[in-house]
Amino acid sequence: MTPAAPDPVELAIFRSAVHSIAEEMGAALRRTALSPNIKERRDYSCAIFDREARVIAMGITCRYTSAPCPCRWRRRSALSLSAPATSPC
């Protein structure tokens, strides 16, 4: 049996809410950061992932460098890094 298609209005509301969460994550990171790379240069990105580590929503990406993250994600894990010299990403 095929699952019913989501209601377009509910999907748009959910999408907007999740993107807003990712945007707020970035704003909170910028406000509380100690690193000048984050605070002044705005060299960071924030995203929300599903269980299989697929991106669901991404805030405004402000990174000057983009490299894939080799991190292994586990269920209900969170990653927060602010150490460019030692970061695995």
C-alpha positions in Angstrom: 0.0 0.0 0.0 1.4 3.4 -1.0 1.4 6.1 1.7 -0.9 9.0 1.0 0.7 12.2 -0.4 1.2 14.9 2.2 -1.1 17.9 2.2 0.7 20.7 0.3 -0.3 23.3 2.9 0.9 21.2 5.9 4.1 20.4 4.1 4.8 24.0 3.4 4.2 24.9 7.0 6.4 22.1 8.3 9.2 23.0 5.8 9.1 26.7 6.9 9.2 25.7 10.5 12.2 23.4 10.1 14.1 26.0 8.1 13.4 28.6 10.7 14.8 26.3 13.4 18.0 25.9 11.3 18.2 29.7 10.8 17.8 30.2 14.6 20.5 27.7 15.3 22.9 29.8 13.2 21.8 33.1 14.9 22.4 31.5 18.3 25.8 30.2 17.3 26.8 33.6 16.0 25.6 35.4 19.2 27.3 33.0 21.6 30.5 32.2 19.6 33.9 33.0 21.0 35.8 32.3 17.8 36.3 35.4 15.5 35.9 33.0 12.5 32.3 32.5 13.5 31.5 35.9 15.1 33.2 38.2 12.7 33.8 36.3 9.5 30.6 34.2 9.8 32.4 31.1 8.7 29.9 28.4 9.8 26.9 26.5 8.7 23.9 24.9 10.5 21.7 22.1 9.4 19.1 19.6 10.6 19.5 15.9 9.6 17.3 12.8 9.6 18.2 9.4 11.0 20.2 8.5 7.9 22.2 11.7 8.1 20.4 13.3 5.1 20.0 17.0 5.3 16.4 18.0 6.1 16.9 21.8 6.4 19.9 24.0 6.2 20.3 27.6 7.5 22.0 30.2 5.5 25.4 28.7 4.8 28.2 31.1 5.6 31.1 28.8 5.2 34.0 30.0 3.0 35.2 26.4 2.6 32.9 23.5 1.8 34.2 20.0 2.5 32.2 16.8 3.1 32.0 15.7 6.7 33.4 12.2 7.3 31.7 12.0 10.6 29.8 8.8 11.5 26.3 9.7 12.7 24.4 7.7 15.3 20.7 7.9 16.0 19.9 10.9 18.2 23.4 12.3 17.9 24.3 16.0 17.7 27.5 17.6 16.5 28.8 21.0 17.5 32.3 22.0 16.5 34.2 25.2 16.9 37.8 24.1 16.6 39.0 24.4 13.0 42.4 22.9 13.8 41.0 19.7 15.4 37.7 19.4 13.7 37.0 16.1 11.8 34.8 18.0 9.4 
